Amino acid sequence: MVKLNISKLVADLGGASATAKMTGVPRTAPYGWIDRQYVSSTVLEIIKTQNPEIELDKYFEENIDEINDKVRVGT
């Protein structure tokens, strides 16, 4: 499974405070996204609108645990 590395995205956007300010959410919201491993498509749209040059695809990563499971099972 591919997962969005929200922590890296937030860090690259200048940290939680800068990301919150850019997206119009409370300062602590990005920490919640990281903890829940979820950010809404609406927020991603705002990020992309504010930073059209950002390549969101680079933040999608294969889940390491699933890769290790595949190796153990031999698939």
PQR file of N, CA, C, O and H, with PARSE charges and radii, in Angstrom:
ATOM      1  N   MET A   1       0.841  -1.182   0.000 -0.4000 1.5000
ATOM      2  CA  MET A   1       0.000   0.000   0.000 -0.0000 2.0000
ATOM      3  C   MET A   1       0.880   1.236   0.000  0.5500 1.7000
ATOM      4  O   MET A   1       1.916   1.273   0.665 -0.5500 1.4000
ATOM      5  N   VAL A   2       0.471   2.227  -0.734 -0.4000 1.5000
ATOM      6  CA  VAL A   2       1.182   3.490  -0.796 -0.0000 2.0000
ATOM      7  C   VAL A   2       0.527   4.442   0.202  0.5500 1.7000
ATOM      8  O   VAL A   2      -0.699   4.530   0.279 -0.5500 1.4000
ATOM      9  H   VAL A   2      -0.370   2.197  -1.274  0.4000 1.0000
ATOM     10  N   LYS A   3       1.358   5.153   0.962 -0.4000 1.5000
ATOM     11  CA  LYS A   3       0.849   6.094   1.966 -0.0000 2.0000
ATOM     12  C   LYS A   3       1.473   7.460   1.740  0.5500 1.7000
ATOM     13  O   LYS A   3       2.604   7.588   1.272 -0.5500 1.4000
ATOM     14  H   LYS A   3       2.353   5.082   0.899  0.4000 1.0000
ATOM     15  N   LEU A   4       0.694   8.473   2.090 -0.4000 1.5000
ATOM     16  CA  LEU A   4       1.185   9.839   2.017 -0.0000 2.0000
ATOM     17  C   LEU A   4       2.019  10.128   3.261  0.5500 1.7000
ATOM     18  O   LEU A   4       1.547   9.962   4.385 -0.5500 1.4000
ATOM     19  H   LEU A   4      -0.225   8.369   2.471  0.4000 1.0000
ATOM     20  N   ASN A   5       3.254  10.560   3.055 -0.4000 1.5000
ATOM     21  CA  ASN A   5       4.137  10.913   4.167 -0.0000 2.0000
ATOM     22  C   ASN A   5       3.816  12.353   4.578  0.5500 1.7000
ATOM     23  O   ASN A   5       4.460  13.303   4.132 -0.5500 1.4000
ATOM     24  H   ASN A   5       3.638  10.696   2.141  0.4000 1.0000
ATOM     25  N   ILE A   6       2.818  12.486   5.429 -0.4000 1.5000
ATOM     26  CA  ILE A   6       2.325  13.798   5.845 -0.0000 2.0000
ATOM     27  C   ILE A   6       3.378  14.539   6.651  0.5500 1.7000
ATOM     28  O   ILE A   6       3.515  15.756   6.527 -0.5500 1.4000
ATOM     29  H   ILE A   6       2.295  11.715   5.792  0.4000 1.0000
ATOM     30  N   SER A   7       4.110  13.824   7.464 -0.4000 1.5000
ATOM     31  CA  SER A   7       5.146  14.442   8.287 -0.0000 2.0000
ATOM     32  C   SER A   7       6.184  15.143   7.406  0.5500 1.7000
ATOM     33  O   SER A   7       6.576  16.276   7.686 -0.5500 1.4000
ATOM     34  H   SER A   7       3.999  12.836   7.564  0.4000 1.0000
ATOM     35  N   LYS A   8       6.618  14.479   6.362 -0.4000 1.5000
ATOM     36  CA  LYS A   8       7.609  15.062   5.454 -0.0000 2.0000
ATOM     37  C   LYS A   8       7.005  16.245   4.705  0.5500 1.7000
ATOM     38  O   LYS A   8       7.670  17.265   4.524 -0.5500 1.4000
ATOM     39  H   LYS A   8       6.299  13.558   6.135  0.4000 1.0000
ATOM     40  N   LEU A   9       5.766  16.122   4.272 -0.4000 1.5000
ATOM     41  CA  LEU A   9       5.092  17.218   3.576 -0.0000 2.0000
ATOM     42  C   LEU A   9       5.020  18.458   4.460  0.5500 1.7000
ATOM     43  O   LEU A   9       5.365  19.555   4.022 -0.5500 1.4000
ATOM     44  H   LEU A   9       5.226  15.293   4.419  0.4000 1.0000
ATOM     45  N   VAL A  10       4.578  18.289   5.689 -0.4000 1.5000
ATOM     46  CA  VAL A  10       4.465  19.415   6.622 -0.0000 2.0000
ATOM     47  C   VAL A  10       5.849  20.032   6.872  0.5500 1.7000
ATOM     48  O   VAL A  10       5.992  21.255   6.891 -0.5500 1.4000
ATOM     49  H   VAL A  10       4.298  17.397   6.045  0.4000 1.0000
ATOM     50  N   ALA A  11       6.841  19.201   7.059 -0.4000 1.5000
ATOM     51  CA  ALA A  11       8.198  19.707   7.279 -0.0000 2.0000
ATOM     52  C   ALA A  11       8.684  20.515   6.077  0.5500 1.7000
ATOM     53  O   ALA A  11       9.258  21.592   6.240 -0.5500 1.4000
ATOM     54  H   ALA A  11       6.725  18.208   7.043  0.4000 1.0000
ATOM     55  N   ASP A  12       8.455  19.998   4.883 -0.4000 1.5000
ATOM     56  CA  ASP A  12       8.898  20.690   3.669 -0.0000 2.0000
ATOM     57  C   ASP A  12       8.141  21.998   3.428  0.5500 1.7000
ATOM     58  O   ASP A  12       8.638  22.890   2.740 -0.5500 1.4000
ATOM     59  H   ASP A  12       7.988  19.124   4.751  0.4000 1.0000
ATOM     60  N   LEU A  13       6.953  22.107   3.991 -0.4000 1.5000
ATOM     61  CA  LEU A  13       6.175  23.341   3.854 -0.0000 2.0000
ATOM     62  C   LEU A  13       6.552  24.381   4.903  0.5500 1.7000
ATOM     63  O   LEU A  13       5.967  25.463   4.942 -0.5500 1.4000
ATOM     64  H   LEU A  13       6.550  21.383   4.550  0.4000 1.0000
ATOM     65  N   GLY A  14       7.522  24.060   5.749 -0.4000 1.5000
ATOM     66  CA  GLY A  14       8.000  25.023   6.735 -0.0000 2.0000
ATOM     67  C   GLY A  14       7.583  24.732   8.154  0.5500 1.7000
ATOM     68  O   GLY A  14       7.762  25.567   9.040 -0.5500 1.4000
ATOM     69  H   GLY A  14       7.997  23.181   5.717  0.4000 1.0000
ATOM     70  N   GLY A  15       7.018  23.538   8.384 -0.4000 1.5000
ATOM     71  CA  GLY A  15       6.615  23.150   9.726 -0.0000 2.0000
ATOM     72  C   GLY A  15       5.118  23.304   9.934  0.5500 1.7000
ATOM     73  O   GLY A  15       4.395  23.782   9.059 -0.5500 1.4000
ATOM     74  H   GLY A  15       6.873  22.859   7.664  0.4000 1.0000
ATOM     75  N   ALA A  16       4.676  22.893  11.099 -0.4000 1.5000
ATOM     76  CA  ALA A  16       3.245  22.871  11.406 -0.0000 2.0000
ATOM     77  C   ALA A  16       2.624  24.267  11.403  0.5500 1.7000
ATOM     78  O   ALA A  16       1.539  24.458  10.854 -0.5500 1.4000
ATOM     79  H   ALA A  16       5.263  22.505  11.809  0.4000 1.0000
ATOM     80  N   SER A  17       3.291  25.228  12.000 -0.4000 1.5000
ATOM     81  CA  SER A  17       2.722  26.582  12.070 -0.0000 2.0000
ATOM     82  C   SER A  17       2.562  27.197  10.681  0.5500 1.7000
ATOM     83  O   SER A  17       1.524  27.781  10.369 -0.5500 1.4000
ATOM     84  H   SER A  17       4.173  25.073  12.445  0.4000 1.0000
ATOM     85  N   ALA A  18       3.588  27.062   9.857 -0.4000 1.5000
ATOM     86  CA  ALA A  18       3.530  27.625   8.507 -0.0000 2.0000
ATOM     87  C   ALA A  18       2.468  26.922   7.667  0.5500 1.7000
ATOM     88  O   ALA A  18       1.748  27.566   6.905 -0.5500 1.4000
ATOM     89  H   ALA A  18       4.431  26.587  10.111  0.4000 1.0000
ATOM     90  N   THR A  19       2.373  25.599   7.808 -0.4000 1.5000
ATOM     91  CA  THR A  19       1.384  24.831   7.064 -0.0000 2.0000
ATOM     92  C   THR A  19      -0.023  25.206   7.501  0.5500 1.7000
ATOM     93  O   THR A  19      -0.921  25.354   6.671 -0.5500 1.4000
ATOM     94  H   THR A  19       2.959  25.075   8.427  0.4000 1.0000
ATOM     95  N   ALA A  20      -0.211  25.360   8.803 -0.4000 1.5000
ATOM     96  CA  ALA A  20      -1.523  25.744   9.327 -0.0000 2.0000
ATOM     97  C   ALA A  20      -1.929  27.118   8.810  0.5500 1.7000
ATOM     98  O   ALA A  20      -3.068  27.317   8.387 -0.5500 1.4000
ATOM     99  H   ALA A  20       0.518  25.240   9.477  0.4000 1.0000
ATOM    100  N   LYS A  21      -1.007  28.051   8.845 -0.4000 1.5000
ATOM    101  CA  LYS A  21      -1.297  29.405   8.372 -0.0000 2.0000
ATOM    102  C   LYS A  21      -1.673  29.381   6.895  0.5500 1.7000
ATOM    103  O   LYS A  21      -2.627  30.041   6.483 -0.5500 1.4000
ATOM    104  H   LYS A  21      -0.082  27.889   9.188  0.4000 1.0000
ATOM    105  N   MET A  22      -0.925  28.621   6.100 -0.4000 1.5000
ATOM    106  CA  MET A  22      -1.172  28.538   4.665 -0.0000 2.0000
ATOM    107  C   MET A  22      -2.544  27.942   4.356  0.5500 1.7000
ATOM    108  O   MET A  22      -3.215  28.366   3.416 -0.5500 1.4000
ATOM    109  H   MET A  22      -0.151  28.085   6.434  0.4000 1.0000
ATOM    110  N   THR A  23      -2.953  26.963   5.150 -0.4000 1.5000
ATOM    111  CA  THR A  23      -4.199  26.249   4.872 -0.0000 2.0000
ATOM    112  C   THR A  23      -5.395  26.806   5.631  0.5500 1.7000
ATOM    113  O   THR A  23      -6.525  26.371   5.408 -0.5500 1.4000
ATOM    114  H   THR A  23      -2.407  26.618   5.914  0.4000 1.0000
ATOM    115  N   GLY A  24      -5.162  27.768   6.530 -0.4000 1.5000
ATOM    116  CA  GLY A  24      -6.264  28.394   7.251 -0.0000 2.0000
ATOM    117  C   GLY A  24      -6.876  27.529   8.340  0.5500 1.7000
ATOM    118  O   GLY A  24      -8.072  27.612   8.620 -0.5500 1.4000
ATOM    119  H   GLY A  24      -4.245  28.121   6.711  0.4000 1.0000
ATOM    120  N   VAL A  25      -6.042  26.702   8.950 -0.4000 1.5000
ATOM    121  CA  VAL A  25      -6.508  25.829  10.034 -0.0000 2.0000
ATOM    122  C   VAL A  25      -5.768  26.196  11.320  0.5500 1.7000
ATOM    123  O   VAL A  25      -4.758  26.897  11.269 -0.5500 1.4000
ATOM    124  H   VAL A  25      -5.070  26.635   8.723  0.4000 1.0000
ATOM    125  N   PRO A  26      -6.259  25.731  12.473 -0.5600 1.5000
ATOM    126  CA  PRO A  26      -5.533  25.995  13.728  0.2800 2.0000
ATOM    127  C   PRO A  26      -4.108  25.440  13.674  0.5500 1.7000
ATOM    128  O   PRO A  26      -3.823  24.463  12.981 -0.5500 1.4000
ATOM    129  N   ARG A  27      -3.240  26.088  14.417 -0.4000 1.5000
ATOM    130  CA  ARG A  27      -1.815  25.741  14.427 -0.0000 2.0000
ATOM    131  C   ARG A  27      -1.559  24.272  14.747  0.5500 1.7000
ATOM    132  O   ARG A  27      -0.584  23.696  14.264 -0.5500 1.4000
ATOM    133  H   ARG A  27      -3.472  26.881  14.980  0.4000 1.0000
ATOM    134  N   THR A  28      -2.422  23.662  15.552 -0.4000 1.5000
ATOM    135  CA  THR A  28      -2.205  22.276  15.955 -0.0000 2.0000
ATOM    136  C   THR A  28      -2.762  21.255  14.957  0.5500 1.7000
ATOM    137  O   THR A  28      -2.477  20.063  15.078 -0.5500 1.4000
ATOM    138  H   THR A  28      -3.214  24.129  15.943  0.4000 1.0000
ATOM    139  N   ALA A  29      -3.541  21.697  13.987 -0.4000 1.5000
ATOM    140  CA  ALA A  29      -4.162  20.764  13.032 -0.0000 2.0000
ATOM    141  C   ALA A  29      -3.159  19.880  12.296  0.5500 1.7000
ATOM    142  O   ALA A  29      -3.402  18.679  12.173 -0.5500 1.4000
ATOM    143  H   ALA A  29      -3.772  22.665  13.889  0.4000 1.0000
ATOM    144  N   PRO A  30      -2.038  20.420  11.799 -0.5600 1.5000
ATOM    145  CA  PRO A  30      -1.092  19.537  11.101  0.2800 2.0000
ATOM    146  C   PRO A  30      -0.559  18.396  11.973  0.5500 1.7000
ATOM    147  O   PRO A  30      -0.262  17.314  11.465 -0.5500 1.4000
ATOM    148  N   TYR A  31      -0.438  18.631  13.270 -0.4000 1.5000
ATOM    149  CA  TYR A  31      -0.017  17.541  14.154 -0.0000 2.0000
ATOM    150  C   TYR A  31      -1.072  16.436  14.177  0.5500 1.7000
ATOM    151  O   TYR A  31      -0.737  15.252  14.225 -0.5500 1.4000
ATOM    152  H   TYR A  31      -0.679  19.510  13.682  0.4000 1.0000
ATOM    153  N   GLY A  32      -2.329  16.822  14.142 -0.4000 1.5000
ATOM    154  CA  GLY A  32      -3.416  15.845  14.083 -0.0000 2.0000
ATOM    155  C   GLY A  32      -3.376  15.040  12.800  0.5500 1.7000
ATOM    156  O   GLY A  32      -3.607  13.831  12.816 -0.5500 1.4000
ATOM    157  H   GLY A  32      -2.601  17.784  14.103  0.4000 1.0000
ATOM    158  N   TRP A  33      -3.083  15.706  11.676 -0.4000 1.5000
ATOM    159  CA  TRP A  33      -2.980  14.976  10.403 -0.0000 2.0000
ATOM    160  C   TRP A  33      -1.888  13.923  10.489  0.5500 1.7000
ATOM    161  O   TRP A  33      -2.053  12.793  10.029 -0.5500 1.4000
ATOM    162  H   TRP A  33      -2.895  16.688  11.663  0.4000 1.0000
ATOM    163  N   ILE A  34      -0.772  14.314  11.084 -0.4000 1.5000
ATOM    164  CA  ILE A  34       0.359  13.390  11.210 -0.0000 2.0000
ATOM    165  C   ILE A  34      -0.019  12.220  12.121  0.5500 1.7000
ATOM    166  O   ILE A  34       0.238  11.065  11.783 -0.5500 1.4000
ATOM    167  H   ILE A  34      -0.638  15.232  11.458  0.4000 1.0000
ATOM    168  N   ASP A  35      -0.625  12.512  13.265 -0.4000 1.5000
ATOM    169  CA  ASP A  35      -1.015  11.458  14.214 -0.0000 2.0000
ATOM    170  C   ASP A  35      -2.031  10.494  13.617  0.5500 1.7000
ATOM    171  O   ASP A  35      -1.939   9.282  13.815 -0.5500 1.4000
ATOM    172  H   ASP A  35      -0.834  13.451  13.539  0.4000 1.0000
ATOM    173  N   ARG A  36      -3.000  11.039  12.885 -0.4000 1.5000
ATOM    174  CA  ARG A  36      -4.060  10.206  12.298 -0.0000 2.0000
ATOM    175  C   ARG A  36      -3.665   9.599  10.956  0.5500 1.7000
ATOM    176  O   ARG A  36      -4.355   8.730  10.423 -0.5500 1.4000
ATOM    177  H   ARG A  36      -3.075  12.023  12.724  0.4000 1.0000
ATOM    178  N   GLN A  37      -2.546  10.070  10.423 -0.4000 1.5000
ATOM    179  CA  GLN A  37      -2.096   9.662   9.083 -0.0000 2.0000
ATOM    180  C   GLN A  37      -3.190   9.928   8.055  0.5500 1.7000
ATOM    181  O   GLN A  37      -3.467   9.101   7.187 -0.5500 1.4000
ATOM    182  H   GLN A  37      -1.985  10.776  10.856  0.4000 1.0000
ATOM    183  N   TYR A  38      -3.805  11.108   8.176 -0.4000 1.5000
ATOM    184  CA  TYR A  38      -4.889  11.493   7.281 -0.0000 2.0000
ATOM    185  C   TYR A  38      -4.905  13.008   7.115  0.5500 1.7000
ATOM    186  O   TYR A  38      -4.794  13.760   8.083 -0.5500 1.4000
ATOM    187  H   TYR A  38      -3.580  11.780   8.881  0.4000 1.0000
ATOM    188  N   VAL A  39      -5.042  13.424   5.886 -0.4000 1.5000
ATOM    189  CA  VAL A  39      -5.276  14.831   5.576 -0.0000 2.0000
ATOM    190  C   VAL A  39      -6.299  14.856   4.452  0.5500 1.7000
ATOM    191  O   VAL A  39      -6.220  14.054   3.521 -0.5500 1.4000
ATOM    192  H   VAL A  39      -5.132  12.812   5.100  0.4000 1.0000
ATOM    193  N   SER A  40      -7.255  15.770   4.532 -0.4000 1.5000
ATOM    194  CA  SER A  40      -8.349  15.783   3.556 -0.0000 2.0000
ATOM    195  C   SER A  40      -7.873  16.255   2.185  0.5500 1.7000
ATOM    196  O   SER A  40      -6.864  16.949   2.060 -0.5500 1.4000
ATOM    197  H   SER A  40      -7.318  16.422   5.287  0.4000 1.0000
ATOM    198  N   SER A  41      -8.611  15.866   1.184 -0.4000 1.5000
ATOM    199  CA  SER A  41      -8.296  16.312  -0.178 -0.0000 2.0000
ATOM    200  C   SER A  41      -8.466  17.820  -0.296  0.5500 1.7000
ATOM    201  O   SER A  41      -7.776  18.460  -1.089 -0.5500 1.4000
ATOM    202  H   SER A  41      -9.430  15.302   1.285  0.4000 1.0000
ATOM    203  N   THR A  42      -9.375  18.391   0.482 -0.4000 1.5000
ATOM    204  CA  THR A  42      -9.562  19.845   0.469 -0.0000 2.0000
ATOM    205  C   THR A  42      -8.283  20.558   0.911  0.5500 1.7000
ATOM    206  O   THR A  42      -7.886  21.558   0.313 -0.5500 1.4000
ATOM    207  H   THR A  42      -9.936  17.871   1.126  0.4000 1.0000
ATOM    208  N   VAL A  43      -7.649  20.046   1.949 -0.4000 1.5000
ATOM    209  CA  VAL A  43      -6.395  20.636   2.433 -0.0000 2.0000
ATOM    210  C   VAL A  43      -5.303  20.458   1.385  0.5500 1.7000
ATOM    211  O   VAL A  43      -4.520  21.377   1.146 -0.5500 1.4000
ATOM    212  H   VAL A  43      -7.972  19.234   2.435  0.4000 1.0000
ATOM    213  N   LEU A  44      -5.243  19.292   0.761 -0.4000 1.5000
ATOM    214  CA  LEU A  44      -4.238  19.074  -0.292 -0.0000 2.0000
ATOM    215  C   LEU A  44      -4.470  20.027  -1.465  0.5500 1.7000
ATOM    216  O   LEU A  44      -3.513  20.504  -2.076 -0.5500 1.4000
ATOM    217  H   LEU A  44      -5.879  18.545   0.955  0.4000 1.0000
ATOM    218  N   GLU A  45      -5.720  20.303  -1.778 -0.4000 1.5000
ATOM    219  CA  GLU A  45      -6.032  21.259  -2.846 -0.0000 2.0000
ATOM    220  C   GLU A  45      -5.523  22.659  -2.481  0.5500 1.7000
ATOM    221  O   GLU A  45      -4.973  23.365  -3.326 -0.5500 1.4000
ATOM    222  H   GLU A  45      -6.498  19.916  -1.282  0.4000 1.0000
ATOM    223  N   ILE A  46      -5.709  23.045  -1.234 -0.4000 1.5000
ATOM    224  CA  ILE A  46      -5.233  24.362  -0.783 -0.0000 2.0000
ATOM    225  C   ILE A  46      -3.716  24.423  -0.866  0.5500 1.7000
ATOM    226  O   ILE A  46      -3.151  25.410  -1.337 -0.5500 1.4000
ATOM    227  H   ILE A  46      -6.155  22.471  -0.547  0.4000 1.0000
ATOM    228  N   ILE A  47      -3.061  23.363  -0.408 -0.4000 1.5000
ATOM    229  CA  ILE A  47      -1.590  23.314  -0.458 -0.0000 2.0000
ATOM    230  C   ILE A  47      -1.115  23.445  -1.900  0.5500 1.7000
ATOM    231  O   ILE A  47      -0.188  24.206  -2.179 -0.5500 1.4000
ATOM    232  H   ILE A  47      -3.520  22.561  -0.026  0.4000 1.0000
ATOM    233  N   LYS A  48      -1.733  22.720  -2.808 -0.4000 1.5000
ATOM    234  CA  LYS A  48      -1.338  22.756  -4.217 -0.0000 2.0000
ATOM    235  C   LYS A  48      -1.637  24.129  -4.825  0.5500 1.7000
ATOM    236  O   LYS A  48      -0.856  24.616  -5.642 -0.5500 1.4000
ATOM    237  H   LYS A  48      -2.486  22.102  -2.581  0.4000 1.0000
ATOM    238  N   THR A  49      -2.737  24.755  -4.447 -0.4000 1.5000
ATOM    239  CA  THR A  49      -3.074  26.084  -4.958 -0.0000 2.0000
ATOM    240  C   THR A  49      -2.067  27.122  -4.471  0.5500 1.7000
ATOM    241  O   THR A  49      -1.648  27.998  -5.228 -0.5500 1.4000
ATOM    242  H   THR A  49      -3.371  24.359  -3.783  0.4000 1.0000
ATOM    243  N   GLN A  50      -1.682  27.014  -3.193 -0.4000 1.5000
ATOM    244  CA  GLN A  50      -0.726  27.957  -2.617 -0.0000 2.0000
ATOM    245  C   GLN A  50       0.707  27.707  -3.105  0.5500 1.7000
ATOM    246  O   GLN A  50       1.529  28.623  -3.140 -0.5500 1.4000
ATOM    247  H   GLN A  50      -2.022  26.303  -2.578  0.4000 1.0000
ATOM    248  N   ASN A  51       0.995  26.455  -3.480 -0.4000 1.5000
ATOM    249  CA  ASN A  51       2.338  26.056  -3.932 -0.0000 2.0000
ATOM    250  C   ASN A  51       2.220  25.249  -5.220  0.5500 1.7000
ATOM    251  O   ASN A  51       2.423  24.035  -5.199 -0.5500 1.4000
ATOM    252  H   ASN A  51       0.328  25.710  -3.452  0.4000 1.0000
ATOM    253  N   PRO A  52       1.900  25.888  -6.334 -0.5600 1.5000
ATOM    254  CA  PRO A  52       1.673  25.130  -7.568  0.2800 2.0000
ATOM    255  C   PRO A  52       2.884  24.313  -8.024  0.5500 1.7000
ATOM    256  O   PRO A  52       2.736  23.341  -8.765 -0.5500 1.4000
ATOM    257  N   GLU A  53       4.069  24.704  -7.585 -0.4000 1.5000
ATOM    258  CA  GLU A  53       5.276  23.990  -8.005 -0.0000 2.0000
ATOM    259  C   GLU A  53       5.522  22.698  -7.214  0.5500 1.7000
ATOM    260  O   GLU A  53       6.361  21.884  -7.600 -0.5500 1.4000
ATOM    261  H   GLU A  53       4.190  25.493  -6.983  0.4000 1.0000
ATOM    262  N   ILE A  54       4.797  22.513  -6.119 -0.4000 1.5000
ATOM    263  CA  ILE A  54       5.033  21.331  -5.278 -0.0000 2.0000
ATOM    264  C   ILE A  54       4.591  20.061  -6.006  0.5500 1.7000
ATOM    265  O   ILE A  54       3.527  20.016  -6.624 -0.5500 1.4000
ATOM    266  H   ILE A  54       4.115  23.174  -5.806  0.4000 1.0000
ATOM    267  N   GLU A  55       5.422  19.047  -5.916 -0.4000 1.5000
ATOM    268  CA  GLU A  55       5.127  17.745  -6.518 -0.0000 2.0000
ATOM    269  C   GLU A  55       4.611  16.823  -5.418  0.5500 1.7000
ATOM    270  O   GLU A  55       5.399  16.180  -4.724 -0.5500 1.4000
ATOM    271  H   GLU A  55       6.286  19.083  -5.414  0.4000 1.0000
ATOM    272  N   LEU A  56       3.306  16.757  -5.259 -0.4000 1.5000
ATOM    273  CA  LEU A  56       2.724  15.942  -4.187 -0.0000 2.0000
ATOM    274  C   LEU A  56       3.043  14.458  -4.357  0.5500 1.7000
ATOM    275  O   LEU A  56       3.090  13.717  -3.375 -0.5500 1.4000
ATOM    276  H   LEU A  56       2.666  17.280  -5.823  0.4000 1.0000
ATOM    277  N   ASP A  57       3.258  14.028  -5.587 -0.4000 1.5000
ATOM    278  CA  ASP A  57       3.557  12.609  -5.833 -0.0000 2.0000
ATOM    279  C   ASP A  57       4.790  12.133  -5.068  0.5500 1.7000
ATOM    280  O   ASP A  57       4.873  10.966  -4.686 -0.5500 1.4000
ATOM    281  H   ASP A  57       3.220  14.630  -6.384  0.4000 1.0000
ATOM    282  N   LYS A  58       5.738  13.026  -4.847 -0.4000 1.5000
ATOM    283  CA  LYS A  58       6.975  12.594  -4.177 -0.0000 2.0000
ATOM    284  C   LYS A  58       6.753  12.262  -2.697  0.5500 1.7000
ATOM    285  O   LYS A  58       7.625  11.676  -2.056 -0.5500 1.4000
ATOM    286  H   LYS A  58       5.671  13.974  -5.158  0.4000 1.0000
ATOM    287  N   TYR A  59       5.596  12.633  -2.157 -0.4000 1.5000
ATOM    288  CA  TYR A  59       5.300  12.346  -0.753 -0.0000 2.0000
ATOM    289  C   TYR A  59       4.563  11.023  -0.572  0.5500 1.7000
ATOM    290  O   TYR A  59       4.291  10.615   0.557 -0.5500 1.4000
ATOM    291  H   TYR A  59       4.887  13.109  -2.678  0.4000 1.0000
ATOM    292  N   PHE A  60       4.245  10.362  -1.659 -0.4000 1.5000
ATOM    293  CA  PHE A  60       3.606   9.048  -1.569 -0.0000 2.0000
ATOM    294  C   PHE A  60       4.701   7.991  -1.556  0.5500 1.7000
ATOM    295  O   PHE A  60       5.541   7.933  -2.454 -0.5500 1.4000
ATOM    296  H   PHE A  60       4.466  10.694  -2.576  0.4000 1.0000
ATOM    297  N   GLU A  61       4.674   7.156  -0.520 -0.4000 1.5000
ATOM    298  CA  GLU A  61       5.725   6.147  -0.327 -0.0000 2.0000
ATOM    299  C   GLU A  61       5.100   4.788  -0.054  0.5500 1.7000
ATOM    300  O   GLU A  61       4.018   4.684   0.523 -0.5500 1.4000
ATOM    301  H   GLU A  61       3.992   7.204   0.209  0.4000 1.0000
ATOM    302  N   GLU A  62       5.798   3.762  -0.478 -0.4000 1.5000
ATOM    303  CA  GLU A  62       5.348   2.402  -0.190 -0.0000 2.0000
ATOM    304  C   GLU A  62       5.524   2.142   1.302  0.5500 1.7000
ATOM    305  O   GLU A  62       6.535   2.522   1.894 -0.5500 1.4000
ATOM    306  H   GLU A  62       6.678   3.846  -0.947  0.4000 1.0000
ATOM    307  N   ASN A  63       4.543   1.500   1.897 -0.4000 1.5000
ATOM    308  CA  ASN A  63       4.584   1.173   3.320 -0.0000 2.0000
ATOM    309  C   ASN A  63       5.660   0.112   3.558  0.5500 1.7000
ATOM    310  O   ASN A  63       5.567  -0.992   3.022 -0.5500 1.4000
ATOM    311  H   ASN A  63       3.721   1.192   1.416  0.4000 1.0000
ATOM    312  N   ILE A  64       6.663   0.433   4.346 -0.4000 1.5000
ATOM    313  CA  ILE A  64       7.797  -0.458   4.611 -0.0000 2.0000
ATOM    314  C   ILE A  64       7.344  -1.767   5.248  0.5500 1.7000
ATOM    315  O   ILE A  64       7.873  -2.827   4.910 -0.5500 1.4000
ATOM    316  H   ILE A  64       6.739   1.330   4.782  0.4000 1.0000
ATOM    317  N   ASP A  65       6.375  -1.717   6.164 -0.4000 1.5000
ATOM    318  CA  ASP A  65       5.893  -2.940   6.808 -0.0000 2.0000
ATOM    319  C   ASP A  65       5.314  -3.906   5.782  0.5500 1.7000
ATOM    320  O   ASP A  65       5.523  -5.115   5.880 -0.5500 1.4000
ATOM    321  H   ASP A  65       5.946  -0.856   6.439  0.4000 1.0000
ATOM    322  N   GLU A  66       4.591  -3.383   4.803 -0.4000 1.5000
ATOM    323  CA  GLU A  66       4.023  -4.246   3.774 -0.0000 2.0000
ATOM    324  C   GLU A  66       5.113  -4.823   2.884  0.5500 1.7000
ATOM    325  O   GLU A  66       5.017  -5.973   2.456 -0.5500 1.4000
ATOM    326  H   GLU A  66       4.421  -2.401   4.724  0.4000 1.0000
ATOM    327  N   ILE A  67       6.137  -4.047   2.605 -0.4000 1.5000
ATOM    328  CA  ILE A  67       7.244  -4.563   1.795 -0.0000 2.0000
ATOM    329  C   ILE A  67       7.920  -5.701   2.545  0.5500 1.7000
ATOM    330  O   ILE A  67       8.223  -6.736   1.951 -0.5500 1.4000
ATOM    331  H   ILE A  67       6.215  -3.113   2.953  0.4000 1.0000
ATOM    332  N   ASN A  68       8.162  -5.525   3.843 -0.4000 1.5000
ATOM    333  CA  ASN A  68       8.796  -6.571   4.643 -0.0000 2.0000
ATOM    334  C   ASN A  68       7.917  -7.824   4.705  0.5500 1.7000
ATOM    335  O   ASN A  68       8.434  -8.940   4.648 -0.5500 1.4000
ATOM    336  H   ASN A  68       7.916  -4.684   4.325  0.4000 1.0000
ATOM    337  N   ASP A  69       6.603  -7.655   4.820 -0.4000 1.5000
ATOM    338  CA  ASP A  69       5.698  -8.793   4.834 -0.0000 2.0000
ATOM    339  C   ASP A  69       5.773  -9.553   3.512  0.5500 1.7000
ATOM    340  O   ASP A  69       5.768 -10.784   3.511 -0.5500 1.4000
ATOM    341  H   ASP A  69       6.183  -6.749   4.866  0.4000 1.0000
ATOM    342  N   LYS A  70       5.841  -8.842   2.392 -0.4000 1.5000
ATOM    343  CA  LYS A  70       5.926  -9.486   1.078 -0.0000 2.0000
ATOM    344  C   LYS A  70       7.206 -10.288   0.969  0.5500 1.7000
ATOM    345  O   LYS A  70       7.208 -11.389   0.418 -0.5500 1.4000
ATOM    346  H   LYS A  70       5.844  -7.842   2.393  0.4000 1.0000
ATOM    347  N   VAL A  71       8.296  -9.742   1.491 -0.4000 1.5000
ATOM    348  CA  VAL A  71       9.588 -10.430   1.432 -0.0000 2.0000
ATOM    349  C   VAL A  71       9.539 -11.706   2.270  0.5500 1.7000
ATOM    350  O   VAL A  71      10.030 -12.751   1.843 -0.5500 1.4000
ATOM    351  H   VAL A  71       8.295  -8.848   1.938  0.4000 1.0000
ATOM    352  N   ARG A  72       8.944 -11.622   3.466 -0.4000 1.5000
ATOM    353  CA  ARG A  72       8.847 -12.805   4.348 -0.0000 2.0000
ATOM    354  C   ARG A  72       7.991 -13.893   3.727  0.5500 1.7000
ATOM    355  O   ARG A  72       8.297 -15.080   3.838 -0.5500 1.4000
ATOM    356  H   ARG A  72       8.545 -10.774   3.813  0.4000 1.0000
ATOM    357  N   VAL A  73       6.905 -13.475   3.067 -0.4000 1.5000
ATOM    358  CA  VAL A  73       5.980 -14.455   2.479 -0.0000 2.0000
ATOM    359  C   VAL A  73       6.517 -14.957   1.151  0.5500 1.7000
ATOM    360  O   VAL A  73       6.207 -16.068   0.723 -0.5500 1.4000
ATOM    361  H   VAL A  73       6.655 -12.511   2.976  0.4000 1.0000
ATOM    362  N   GLY A  74       7.327 -14.127   0.504 -0.4000 1.5000
ATOM    363  CA  GLY A  74       7.909 -14.533  -0.765 -0.0000 2.0000
ATOM    364  C   GLY A  74       7.063 -14.151  -1.963  0.5500 1.7000
ATOM    365  O   GLY A  74       7.126 -14.804  -3.004 -0.5500 1.4000
ATOM    366  H   GLY A  74       7.579 -13.224   0.852  0.4000 1.0000
ATOM    367  N   THR A  75       6.266 -13.091  -1.822 -0.4000 1.5000
ATOM    368  CA  THR A  75       5.443 -12.645  -2.950 -0.0000 2.0000
ATOM    369  C   THR A  75       6.073 -11.485  -3.663  0.5500 1.7000
ATOM    370  O   THR A  75       5.514 -10.983  -4.638 -0.5500 1.4000
ATOM    371  H   THR A  75       6.215 -12.561  -0.976  0.4000 1.0000
TER
END
